[in-house]
Amino acid sequence: MRFIADLHIHSRYSRATSSDLTPENLWRWAQYKGIHVVGVGDCVHPAWLKELEEKLEPAESGFFKLKEKFAAAVKDQVPATCQAPVRFVLSTEISNIYKKNGIVRKVHNVILLSGFEAARALQKRLDAIGNIRSDGRPILGLDAKELLAISLACDPQALFIPAHIWTPWFSVLGSKSGFDSIEECFEELTPHIHALETGLSSDPAMNRRLKQLDRFALVSNSDAHSASKLGREANIFDTELSYEGMYRALADNNGKTFCGTIEFFPEEGKYHADGCAKCKLRLEPRETIKHKGRCPSCGGLITVGVMARVEALADRCPPSSRSFKSLIPLEEVLAESCGVGKASKKVQAQYFDMIAKLGPELGILMDVPLKDIQAAGGDRVAEGIKRMRTGQVSIAAGYDGEYGVIKIFNDDESNVGVRV
């Protein structure tokens, strides 16, 4: 079975997240987006795990579904064109901050588990180590290698995925607190890692410039802090709909059962380029070197972005195969097409009108014929999606925590009714 999975999100118990992150809303938005499998996020947080056990029930092996009495409360909000089964898989993200080889390391890791028994076991082990109640993504003074060992002890089928591996401040290969290789971090336990998460600021082509990453499947997830952000990055599988099927697809990494990813344009990610957010200054890597890593405006340290970090560790040109699709969220396409903000009532109304007519968002962005999009959304929206599909966009790259700005239309096209 071919399905789309978003495996790394958060609950409302994580810091800086929306209160709309409930199982019911995740179920509803997964259908709007066209996502079949959703990681629940934060599953070691006691209150969230209790809610999940209350509202979910077993489906296929290792997957769960929303109980009918909870689904019924929001079912009428899902257009008939979007209605489809949604499955949940237990997942959490842990922030590891510790010292290794004389350097303070800050590494985030995503853990997927095959059932509630394993989640409770992991919760118990981590509760004995640090505070798992104040934040859905707990910060633990625990070596990432030790977290991997604990995860496997709780669940031999745990999928342990280093998160957004290039983010400067909090990742295994990040420029500020990471390592120069996966093996340097996880040592002899590295063979138990089957996948790496590329993060919003990089794509598979960038990652494939490193031979050391060849053995890993490259996954992408939304890291959503609100339900509406589901699926901004995701994974495409063609395998048995079960935890075991998904696990095996990532472990085999043969290009057949794990088919690839749905991506941001990496420049839109908020750590793609070098820069200083304080001074609103974006720099190319050569400029960072020229200024010896200091902001030429304020003198502070430049945050070295993903592009430069990949370049520093790369040992080849990227292979030519393209097993991913770079997309722009439909709300952003509509906002630029209409000349208004993406949170405006006009954009929101058009978003729900289009998915009611054409089906889920990801299908509209990737597969729906342009003539159908034109009929439902107008000439300009169809032209915008056409340009996105062919990569005809311009982007001012994100840097130092600031998202990049992506443009589909030139300024002199603001009033042009472009036709497909």
N, C-alpha and C positions, 0 to 999 in steps of 0.2 A: 504493500500500500504506500502511495506517495503522500507525505504529509509535511507540514511546516511546523517547526517547533521553536519557541522562544524560551530558553532555559534559564535565563538570569534576569530576575526582576527583584523588586522589594515589596514588602508589606507596609502598611501604615505605621508599623512599629519602628521603622528605620527613620533616622533623622532626615529632615528635608524631603519628606514624602507626603503625598496627598492622602487625605482622609478617605478618598474614594476607593482605596485599595482593599476591597473586600472580595471574597470568593465569588459573590454574585456579580460584581462589576467586572471582575477579570473574565468570568464566563461570558458576559455580554460583549465586552470589547474584543475578546478573542474572535467572536463571530463577525463583528464589524470588520476586523482586519483580515480574516481568513486564516487564522492560526488554529491548528488542531491540537497541539500539545503546549502547555504553559507550565514553566517552573513556578512553584508557589512562592519561592523566596523566603528567607528568614525563618526556616522551619525549626530552628533550635530555640527561637524565642518562646518562652512558656505560654504567653497569652495567645500568640498566633498559632502555635501548634495545637492548643486546646480548641481554638475555633475551627481549624482545619479538620480535626478529628470529629467535630460535631457536624460539619457541613458536607464533608466528602465521604464517598463510599467506594469500595473497590470496583474497578472496571477490568480492563485487560491486565495481565500480570504486571505488577509494579506501577500501573497507572490508576488514576482515580477520577471519578466524575462527581459533579455537583448533585446532591440529593434533590429529587424532584420537587419536594416542598419548598426548597430555596430557589430552584430554577423557575418555578411557577411565578414567583413574585416579580421577575424581570423579563419573562419570556415574551410578553407582548411588546417590549421595547426593541426587539430584534426583528428587522424586516424579513419577510419570507425568503427573499433572495439571498440572505446571509445565514439562515438557520442551518446549523451543522453541529455534529457532536464535538464536544470539547473535552479533552483529557488533561489532568493535572499530574505533575511529577514532583516529588518532594525535593526541595533544593534550598540552599542557603549560601550566603557569602560571609567569609570570615576575614577580618583584617589582622594580619600578623605583623607585629612590630617587635623586633628583637635585634640583637647584635650578633653578627657572624663575620669571621675573618677581620675583626677590628672595625667593622663598619655597621652603623645602624641600618637595618633593612626594614622596609615597609612593603609588604607583599599581600595582595588580596587574592583570595582563592574561592572558587565556586565549587560546591560539593553537591552532587546529586545522589540520592539514596533510593533504595528499591522498596521501601515500605516504612510504615509508622514505627515498627519495632526498632529498626535501625535508627530512625530519627530520635526516638526516645533515648536509645543507648548513647548516641553522640551528644545529645543534650546533657545527659548525666555526666559524661566525661568532661565536657567543656565547662559545665557549671562548677566543677571542682577546681578548675584552673583559673577562671576569671569571671567577670560580670557579664552575663548573657541576657540580662533583663533591661538594661537602660537603653539599648540600641539593638534594633533588629539585625544589624550587621555588627556583631560584637568585635571589639578590639582586644586582642589577647597577646600577652607577652610570650608567645610560643613560636618556636622555630617552625617554619612552613613544612619542613621535612617531618617534624614530629606530628604536625596536624595531619599530614598524609598518612602516617603510620596509625594514628588513632582512628582516622576515618575507615581505613581498611580493616582494622580490628572490629569496628562496629558493624561494618558491612563489606564483605569481601568483593561485592560488586559495586562498591561506591565509585562513581565517576568523579574524579578529582581534576578540576580544570583551572589552572592559573588564569586569573581574570585580567582582562584588558592589558595584555602583557607589556605594552609599551608606555603606558601612562607614566609621566615623569616621576610622580611622587609615590605612587602606590602600586607597584607591579614588579614582576619577577625580572624583567629586562629594562625597567625604567631608568632614565638617566640620573635621577637624584638618589635613589635608594635601592636599586636593583642589582642584579648580577650580570655577568657577560655571557652566561649560558644557563640553560635549564639544569644541566648536570651539576653546576656549581652550587645551585640552591638545594636540589633534592638528592644529589649523590646517588647511592646505590638503589634508592627507591624510584629513580626516574623511569624505569620500565613500567611502573604502575600508572604512569600518566599517559593517556591516549590522545588527549586533545588540548589545544591552547585556544584561548579567546583573543581574537585580534583587536577588539575594542573599536570605538567609533572613529578613531583618528588614524587607523591603518586599514588596509585591505589585504586579501590573500596574496596579491602580486607583490606587495612590499615585503611581506613575510617570507615569501619564497626566494628572496634574495639571500637568505641564510641557509646554507646546506644543513646546518645543525637542526633545523626545524622540519626537515623532510619526513621524519618518521611520525610526526604528529598530524592528526586531523586539525584543521583550522576552523573553529566555530565562531559564530557571531551572534550576539544577543542584544536585546534592547537596553538592559540595565535600567528598566523603566522605574521611575519614581512616581508615576501616575498611570492610571489604566489606559489613558488615551495614547501613551507613548509605546504601548505594546507593538512589537513587530517592526520598529524602525530599523532593527537588524534582526535576522532570524536564520534558521537552518532548514535545509530541504533534505528529507530522508525518503528513501524508497525501500521500505523493509517492513517486517511484521510490526504492527502497532502494539508495542509492548516495551517495557523497560529493557528487557533482554535484547529485543530487536535493535533498539536504539544503541544500547551499550556495544553490541557486537559490530554495528555499522561503524561506530567511531573507532573501535579497537582494530577492525580490519582495514579501515581507511583505504578502500580500493577504488573509490570513485563511482561505485555502482549503487551501494546501499546508502552511503552518505554522499549526496549529489552536489553539495555546495552550499553557498550562503547568499543571503540577501543583505546588502551593505548600504550604509551611507556612502556618499562620495567622501573619501577620507579627509579631504581638505575642510569639510564642514565640521569635523570633530574639533573639540576645543583644546586639543594639545598637538595639532598637526605640525605647526610651524614653531620656530623659536620666537620668544617675545617677552615683553614686559607689560602686563595688563595695567599697572599703575600709570604708566606713561602712554598707554594705548599705542604701543610700538611693536610692530611685527617685523621680524628679521629673517633673512635667509641664513642658512648655516655659515656661509662664507663671511657674512657680516658679523655673526657672533664670534667667529674666530678672530676677525680683524679687531674687534673691540675687546678681545681677551675675556669673553664671557660676561662682560659688564654692560649694563644699559648705558648707551651714550648720553642719555638724558638725565637720569637720576643717579647713575653709578652703581645701582643695585645689581645683584646677580640676575642674569638672563635665565629664564626657564627654557632649557633645551628641549625641543619638541620631538615628536615621534619621527618625523622625516629625517632629522639629523641623527638621531639615535640609530635608526635602521641603517643609514649610510655608514655610520661608524663601525657597525658589526657585520655589514654585508660582505660576502665573498664571491658574488657572481651577479650577473644580470638575471632578472626574473624569467622563469620559463614562460613560454608563449600561451599555454593553456589558460583559459579563463572560466573557472568554475564558480563564478559569482556574478550577481547583478547589482549594479549601483542604482539606487532609487532615491527619490526625493519624496518625503511624506505628502500625501494628497492635500492636506490642509495647506502646506506651503505652496504647492502648485496653484491651488485655488486662490490663495491670498495674492500671489503675484499676478495672476491672471486678472483678478478683480481690482487690484491696486489698493487693497485694504489689509489690515492686520489679520493674522491667521486665527486669532481668538474672537474676531468680530462675528456678530450675529449673521451677517451675510455669508461668510465662509462656512460657519457651522451649519446653516440651513442648506447650503448647496452640497456640503459633504454628505449629509444624511439623505438628501434627495438623490444624489448619485449612487450611493450604495443601495438604496431602495430600488433603483432602476436597473443597476448593472451588477450588483453583487459586491463581495468584500473588497476592501481597499487594495490589498496586494494583487488581487486579480486585475483590478482596473489599471494599476500601475504597470503590470508586467504583460498581461495577456489579452485583455479585452480589445477587440478591433477599434482602430481609431475612429472609424465612421460611427460606431455605436457611442463612443465617448463624445464625439462631436454632436450627436443627436441629443444626448442627455445633458451635456455641460457647455456646449457652445464651441465655436471655432477656436477661440483663444486657449481654452483648457486643453482641447485636443492637440493643438500645436505645442503647448507646453509639455505634455506627456510624450509627444513624438520626439522633441528635443532631448528630454531626459533620457529616453530609451537609447538614443544615439550618442549620448554624452556631449551634446552641444550646449554646454552650460559654462558660465564663468563663476569663479569662486575666489573670494578673498579669504585665505586660509585662517582657520582658528588658531589661537595661541594663548598660552598661559591662563587657561580656564575660560577663555572667551570663544564661543562658538563661531565658526566661519560663516560668512554671508554668501549664499548661493543665489545667482541670478540666472533666470532662463531667458528673459527678454532684455534687450538693450534699452537704454533710456529713451531713444528716439522711436521705439516701438510701443510706447506706453498707450497710445490711442489707436494702434493698428489692430484691426480685426483679422488676424492671421488665419488662413484657411489651410486645412490639410489636403 
